[in-house]
Amino acid sequence: MEDRLLAERILDQLADAVIYANRSGEIVRWNRASIGLFGFAPEEALGRSLDLIIPEHLRASHWSGFNAAMTKGVMKLQGRPTLTRALHKSGTKLYVEMTFAVVKGDEGEVLGSVAMARDVTDRVERERSAVRTA
């Protein structure tokens, strides 16, 4: 099997959402798990701003970090999972655990950013409930 085809199959069959955005923050890659997590079909997400899935109150800090990463070529959170909020197409806010990486070309130039995300809403709500009842 051709390497490129294999890579596409792997991305599409991962359980975690994989979102790749170019340097300007437009969604370029949206795997099958992204559809399930965020509710947007590829034709609704591709070419759109990452604002599609970022709650309004988090956008300023997101873009500050994103733009710094695109300029410097490194991310503060590089590879470390972080808990954050995300928006579903329905308007529901989710708790998601995400990891991020800068994607670079052959010459080291920054091409964009990739994120992997999983829904941890149930876990976070269970933990918060346990703290409230303790």
Disulfide bonds with the S-S distance in Angstrom:
none
